[in-house]
Every structure is written in structure tokens, then in C-alpha cells.
Amino acid sequence: MRPPRFWQAREGRAGALLAPLGAAYGLVVARRAACPGWRAPVPVICCGNATLGGAGKTVLALDLLARLAGMGRRPHALLRGYGGSVRGPHRVAAADTFRDVGDEALLLARVAPTWVGADRAASARAAVAEGADVLVMDDGLQNPGLQKTASLLVIDGGAGFGNGRIFPAGPLREPVANAARRCRAAVLIGEDETGAARMLPAALAVLRARMAFGPEVAALAGREAVAFAGIGRPEKFFGMLRAAGVRLGGAVPFPDHHAFTEAELGRLAARGWPLVTTAKDAVRLPASFRERVAVATVGLAWAEEARVTALLGEVLVSLTSP
């Protein structure tokens, strides 16, 4: 599913007409989020957002997992496993595919032990039993099953909070103020094109970062290629490639979490240019195309990296707190 256009429009009849449904949805989310959850014996860091769809949660989770491991910790990742069939709690194994555990889980499992399951508390218990001393949640800000030591509100600078309305009138899962109230800091990824930071409480710390490609994209600079992506905002990926000097002979969006077929990719390859996609999309490629598509990895480049390190240090203090 692609988000409807009116989700980004401040004015419009569709959003206004659906606003009462959005208000009801917001009340349900608020009541659910207020329920007490299980308190793990280790710190829990949640990378969440206030909107539906991608905002950069998985990229942030990957960054934090690598940092925590570099600090000598034993982090494990927790997520629902959207798009997978496994209910969990299940530790992602080498034999798992995106159809089993979802695409994000496969990416996280490359960096740290990763657990999928609808019951976050059950996954947390299993992770702690296997040696985790800090847990990083990819999504789950509105999920009450597990108490968070620190939640980070992830914001896509290009999309912001859309039209500011709650689903189905807009992209919000809950009012921005409610989500921000439960967070230690916000992480704003990319330029703040919509003024999203102005909607946050003045007291909430805002950590700024931008997406940065890995070294493999340099090989495509100055060349023509066909890019494709089935992520929350494919146009963001295409724009990054153009900014990196890749001349796109085609930019083809697919629905988020799309399972690519040989026929679809064959039609793209028939254009005669190299194919390039994201790391998240690459785990959903058919076997016959895995060696034929360039994979553009991304990470976060922080404006003030020391602030991220300091925040993690504060959270980790709870390892020895009574």
C-alpha cells in the first residue's frame, strides 16, 4: 500500500472528513500505551515513531546495536517481524527468510542477535535468558508489553508528521505530543523540510542525523542505472542516488515490503542498465537476481555524535541501578 496523497496535505476534505475516526483511533492507542508492561532486568531502548510507515527506525536500531557492541555490551534486537509468518518469540537463524521473519529482522540479525515476536515481553525474556544485557527495539513505541528505559522518537525530515492528523485521516498513530511525552529524545533524520521540530515539546532533546551511503555507491557515480525500491519512501532513496552522482535511467517504486518476482526484475533488467536497490529490498530478491543487483547500504551520519554516546551512557547506567 502507498500512503494516500492527502496524508501530506494540510488542507483537504478527505482528512477533515476522516478526522472523527482518527480521534477514536488515537484514544484507543492512548489507552493501550498507558497499560503497564513487564520491566526487564536490563535497559530497553526503543526506536519508535509517531507515524505509520518508514521513518528510519531500522537504520537507527542498526546504528545503536553496533555502538553498544563497540562499548563492550551484549545487545539483542527485538521487533515484531512485520511481513513474516513466525509469531515468536523466535531468534532469527541463518536459514530464515523474509517470509519467515520479515525483511528488517534479517538486516538486524547481521549486527546482533535478533528476536521476532508479537509479544515483546516474551521476546525480551528469551533474549535476557540468552545473555542480552541491553535490548534495542525496532518499533514498538505504542506497544505496552515491555517497559522502555529510553524511547527515541524517529522523524523523517522529508515527510515529518504529514498533515498532522491521526490515521485514517493522516499518517499519525497518535498525537505527536503524546508520543513525545514518552520519549527521552527525538532523532530527526535529514533536513526538517516540514517544520516537524516545531511540533515537539521545547524540553525534548533533538538529535540530528542524515542518511549516508556505504562505499559501494561510489562505483555507480557517473554511470547510468535503474533504481527500484519497495520501502516506505522510495523517492527518498532515488533522490539520494541522484545526489551521489548516479544517473538514473529509471526509478521504479514498489509497495513497502514488496516480494519481487523474476518477471518484474527481468523487465527492469531489459532496459540494459545496472540495477540498484536498498539493503532492505535486497533480502527480498529472488535467488536468480541476488548477484545481478547492486545493493546500496545506508547508515547514519550524526551532526553531534558525542550526544548519542552520552545518551547511551546514561541509559546503560541502569545496568547497575537498583
BAGU-941969 format. One line per field, with one value per residue (C-alpha): residue number from 1; residue in one letter; z, x, y. Coordinates in steps of 0.25 Angstrom, whole numbers, plus 5000, padded with zeros to 4 digits. Layout:
<rs>
resi: NUM, ...;
resn: A, ...;
zz: Z, ...;
xx: X, ...;
yy: Y, ...;
</rs>
This chain:
<rs>
resi: 1, 2, 3, 4, 5, 6, 7, 8, 9, 10, 11, 12, 13, 14, 15, 16, 17, 18, 19, 20, 21, 22, 23, 24, 25, 26, 27, 28, 29, 30, 31, 32, 33, 34, 35, 36, 37, 38, 39, 40, 41, 42, 43, 44, 45, 46, 47, 48, 49, 50, 51, 52, 53, 54, 55, 56, 57, 58, 59, 60, 61, 62, 63, 64, 65, 66, 67, 68, 69, 70, 71, 72, 73, 74, 75, 76, 77, 78, 79, 80, 81, 82, 83, 84, 85, 86, 87, 88, 89, 90, 91, 92, 93, 94, 95, 96, 97, 98, 99, 100, 101, 102, 103, 104, 105, 106, 107, 108, 109, 110, 111, 112, 113, 114, 115, 116, 117, 118, 119, 120, 121, 122, 123, 124, 125, 126, 127, 128, 129, 130, 131, 132, 133, 134, 135, 136, 137, 138, 139, 140, 141, 142, 143, 144, 145, 146, 147, 148, 149, 150, 151, 152, 153, 154, 155, 156, 157, 158, 159, 160, 161, 162, 163, 164, 165, 166, 167, 168, 169, 170, 171, 172, 173, 174, 175, 176, 177, 178, 179, 180, 181, 182, 183, 184, 185, 186, 187, 188, 189, 190, 191, 192, 193, 194, 195, 196, 197, 198, 199, 200, 201, 202, 203, 204, 205, 206, 207, 208, 209, 210, 211, 212, 213, 214, 215, 216, 217, 218, 219, 220, 221, 222, 223, 224, 225, 226, 227, 228, 229, 230, 231, 232, 233, 234, 235, 236, 237, 238, 239, 240, 241, 242, 243, 244, 245, 246, 247, 248, 249, 250, 251, 252, 253, 254, 255, 256, 257, 258, 259, 260, 261, 262, 263, 264, 265, 266, 267, 268, 269, 270, 271, 272, 273, 274, 275, 276, 277, 278, 279, 280, 281, 282, 283, 284, 285, 286, 287, 288, 289, 290, 291, 292, 293, 294, 295, 296, 297, 298, 299, 300, 301, 302, 303, 304, 305, 306, 307, 308, 309, 310, 311, 312, 313, 314, 315, 316, 317, 318, 319, 320, 321, 322;
resn: M, R, P, P, R, F, W, Q, A, R, E, G, R, A, G, A, L, L, A, P, L, G, A, A, Y, G, L, V, V, A, R, R, A, A, C, P, G, W, R, A, P, V, P, V, I, C, C, G, N, A, T, L, G, G, A, G, K, T, V, L, A, L, D, L, L, A, R, L, A, G, M, G, R, R, P, H, A, L, L, R, G, Y, G, G, S, V, R, G, P, H, R, V, A, A, A, D, T, F, R, D, V, G, D, E, A, L, L, L, A, R, V, A, P, T, W, V, G, A, D, R, A, A, S, A, R, A, A, V, A, E, G, A, D, V, L, V, M, D, D, G, L, Q, N, P, G, L, Q, K, T, A, S, L, L, V, I, D, G, G, A, G, F, G, N, G, R, I, F, P, A, G, P, L, R, E, P, V, A, N, A, A, R, R, C, R, A, A, V, L, I, G, E, D, E, T, G, A, A, R, M, L, P, A, A, L, A, V, L, R, A, R, M, A, F, G, P, E, V, A, A, L, A, G, R, E, A, V, A, F, A, G, I, G, R, P, E, K, F, F, G, M, L, R, A, A, G, V, R, L, G, G, A, V, P, F, P, D, H, H, A, F, T, E, A, E, L, G, R, L, A, A, R, G, W, P, L, V, T, T, A, K, D, A, V, R, L, P, A, S, F, R, E, R, V, A, V, A, T, V, G, L, A, W, A, E, E, A, R, V, T, A, L, L, G, E, V, L, V, S, L, T, S, P;
zz: 5000, 4997, 5006, 5001, 4996, 5005, 5017, 5013, 5010, 5022, 5015, 5009, 5010, 5012, 5024, 5030, 5028, 5034, 5046, 5055, 5052, 5055, 5068, 5072, 5067, 5075, 5088, 5086, 5084, 5097, 5106, 5101, 5102, 5117, 5121, 5130, 5123, 5128, 5133, 5128, 5137, 5126, 5119, 5108, 5097, 5087, 5073, 5070, 5063, 5063, 5049, 5040, 5031, 5030, 5037, 5039, 5051, 5046, 5041, 5055, 5062, 5054, 5058, 5073, 5072, 5066, 5076, 5088, 5084, 5082, 5096, 5101, 5103, 5098, 5091, 5085, 5076, 5077, 5067, 5063, 5049, 5040, 5028, 5033, 5038, 5051, 5063, 5073, 5081, 5071, 5070, 5055, 5049, 5037, 5030, 5032, 5020, 5019, 5018, 5032, 5040, 5031, 5024, 5035, 5044, 5034, 5034, 5049, 5051, 5043, 5054, 5067, 5072, 5068, 5073, 5066, 5073, 5075, 5090, 5092, 5107, 5103, 5093, 5104, 5114, 5103, 5100, 5114, 5117, 5105, 5110, 5106, 5115, 5107, 5097, 5085, 5080, 5065, 5066, 5078, 5084, 5084, 5089, 5104, 5106, 5110, 5119, 5112, 5119, 5108, 5095, 5083, 5074, 5060, 5050, 5035, 5032, 5018, 5022, 5036, 5042, 5029, 5030, 5046, 5046, 5052, 5044, 5035, 5034, 5033, 5036, 5051, 5060, 5072, 5075, 5074, 5088, 5094, 5087, 5090, 5105, 5106, 5099, 5104, 5091, 5077, 5065, 5053, 5040, 5029, 5027, 5034, 5021, 5028, 5041, 5049, 5061, 5064, 5067, 5078, 5093, 5095, 5106, 5097, 5092, 5077, 5071, 5057, 5046, 5031, 5023, 5017, 5007, 5009, 4999, 4989, 4983, 4979, 4968, 4962, 4962, 4948, 4942, 4938, 4946, 4948, 4963, 4969, 4984, 4992, 5005, 5012, 5003, 4990, 4985, 4997, 4992, 4978, 4982, 4990, 4978, 4969, 4979, 4979, 4965, 4959, 4946, 4948, 4935, 4943, 4957, 4960, 4973, 4978, 4991, 5004, 5007, 4993, 4989, 4976, 4965, 4954, 4943, 4950, 4951, 4937, 4931, 4939, 4934, 4920, 4920, 4919, 4931, 4944, 4955, 4969, 4981, 4996, 5006, 5012, 4998, 4995, 5005, 4997, 4983, 4976, 4976, 4961, 4963, 4976, 4969, 4958, 4966, 4973, 4988, 4993, 5008, 5017, 5031, 5040, 5040, 5053, 5054, 5068, 5071, 5085, 5089, 5084, 5092, 5104, 5103, 5102, 5114, 5123, 5119, 5122, 5136, 5139, 5137, 5151, 5157, 5168;
xx: 5000, 5005, 5001, 4989, 4994, 4984, 4993, 5003, 4993, 4990, 4977, 4967, 4953, 4958, 4966, 4955, 4944, 4952, 4957, 4946, 4951, 4965, 4961, 4955, 4967, 4976, 4968, 4970, 4985, 4986, 4979, 4987, 5000, 4997, 4996, 5007, 5017, 5027, 5040, 5053, 5065, 5073, 5072, 5062, 5064, 5052, 5054, 5040, 5032, 5018, 5015, 5011, 5022, 5037, 5044, 5058, 5055, 5063, 5075, 5075, 5074, 5086, 5094, 5091, 5093, 5107, 5110, 5106, 5114, 5126, 5124, 5126, 5111, 5103, 5091, 5080, 5069, 5054, 5044, 5030, 5035, 5025, 5022, 5027, 5020, 5027, 5019, 5031, 5038, 5048, 5063, 5066, 5074, 5083, 5072, 5061, 5056, 5048, 5035, 5038, 5043, 5041, 5052, 5056, 5059, 5069, 5077, 5077, 5082, 5094, 5099, 5093, 5085, 5070, 5057, 5044, 5030, 5017, 5019, 5031, 5032, 5033, 5044, 5051, 5051, 5056, 5067, 5071, 5072, 5082, 5091, 5086, 5090, 5083, 5071, 5068, 5054, 5052, 5038, 5028, 5027, 5012, 5013, 5011, 5016, 5030, 5034, 5045, 5057, 5058, 5050, 5055, 5044, 5049, 5045, 5047, 5051, 5045, 5032, 5031, 5017, 5009, 4996, 4997, 4984, 4983, 4980, 4972, 4971, 4986, 4999, 5000, 4998, 4995, 4996, 5011, 5010, 5006, 5017, 5028, 5024, 5028, 5042, 5056, 5060, 5055, 5064, 5062, 5067, 5070, 5066, 5054, 5046, 5032, 5036, 5033, 5043, 5034, 5023, 5031, 5032, 5043, 5049, 5051, 5065, 5066, 5078, 5080, 5086, 5086, 5086, 5099, 5102, 5112, 5125, 5118, 5110, 5123, 5125, 5112, 5115, 5115, 5108, 5094, 5086, 5072, 5068, 5056, 5051, 5039, 5041, 5033, 5038, 5045, 5046, 5056, 5065, 5065, 5068, 5080, 5085, 5084, 5091, 5102, 5104, 5097, 5089, 5076, 5071, 5059, 5054, 5043, 5035, 5028, 5019, 5026, 5031, 5029, 5033, 5040, 5038, 5047, 5038, 5037, 5052, 5054, 5046, 5055, 5068, 5063, 5066, 5080, 5086, 5091, 5080, 5082, 5073, 5074, 5079, 5065, 5060, 5072, 5067, 5054, 5061, 5059, 5071, 5073, 5076, 5084, 5097, 5091, 5086, 5096, 5092, 5093, 5095, 5092, 5096, 5094, 5104, 5101, 5102, 5107, 5112, 5116, 5102, 5098, 5109, 5105, 5091, 5095, 5104, 5092, 5083, 5094, 5095, 5082, 5090, 5096, 5084, 5076;
yy: 5000, 5014, 5025, 5034, 5047, 5055, 5050, 5060, 5072, 5081, 5085, 5076, 5070, 5055, 5058, 5066, 5056, 5045, 5053, 5047, 5033, 5038, 5043, 5030, 5023, 5032, 5029, 5014, 5016, 5025, 5015, 5003, 5011, 5014, 5000, 4995, 4986, 4976, 4982, 4975, 4974, 4981, 4994, 4995, 5005, 5007, 5013, 5017, 5028, 5035, 5032, 5019, 5014, 5016, 5028, 5021, 5013, 5001, 5009, 5015, 5002, 4997, 5009, 5007, 4992, 4994, 5005, 4997, 4985, 4994, 4999, 4984, 4981, 4969, 4976, 4968, 4973, 4972, 4974, 4969, 4963, 4970, 4962, 4949, 4937, 4934, 4938, 4936, 4938, 4933, 4936, 4939, 4928, 4927, 4918, 4929, 4937, 4949, 4941, 4935, 4947, 4960, 4968, 4977, 4965, 4959, 4973, 4974, 4959, 4963, 4972, 4966, 4954, 4957, 4953, 4954, 4952, 4959, 4958, 4968, 4964, 4949, 4952, 4961, 4949, 4940, 4950, 4952, 4937, 4936, 4947, 4960, 4972, 4982, 4982, 4990, 4990, 4993, 5000, 4998, 5011, 5009, 4995, 4994, 4980, 4984, 4996, 5004, 5010, 5021, 5023, 5031, 5038, 5036, 5046, 5046, 5061, 5060, 5055, 5060, 5057, 5059, 5066, 5065, 5056, 5043, 5030, 5029, 5044, 5045, 5037, 5039, 5027, 5036, 5051, 5056, 5062, 5048, 5041, 5051, 5051, 5036, 5039, 5043, 5049, 5051, 5047, 5056, 5049, 5058, 5073, 5077, 5081, 5081, 5088, 5076, 5080, 5092, 5082, 5075, 5080, 5090, 5082, 5069, 5068, 5067, 5059, 5061, 5052, 5049, 5036, 5033, 5023, 5012, 5011, 5002, 5014, 5021, 5010, 5015, 5030, 5036, 5023, 5021, 5011, 5007, 5008, 5001, 5000, 4995, 5003, 5014, 5026, 5020, 5035, 5038, 5026, 5031, 5045, 5041, 5033, 5045, 5054, 5043, 5045, 5033, 5036, 5029, 5023, 5018, 5020, 5010, 5010, 4997, 4995, 4995, 4981, 4976, 4962, 4964, 4954, 4949, 4955, 4969, 4969, 4963, 4975, 4985, 4978, 4978, 4993, 4990, 4997, 4992, 4990, 4996, 4995, 4996, 4986, 4984, 4981, 4972, 4962, 4960, 4958, 4944, 4936, 4938, 4953, 4953, 4954, 4963, 4975, 4985, 4988, 5002, 5001, 5013, 5017, 5030, 5042, 5049, 5064, 5063, 5048, 5051, 5054, 5040, 5034, 5042, 5037, 5023, 5024, 5030, 5018, 5008, 5013, 5006, 4993, 4995, 5003, 4996;
</rs>
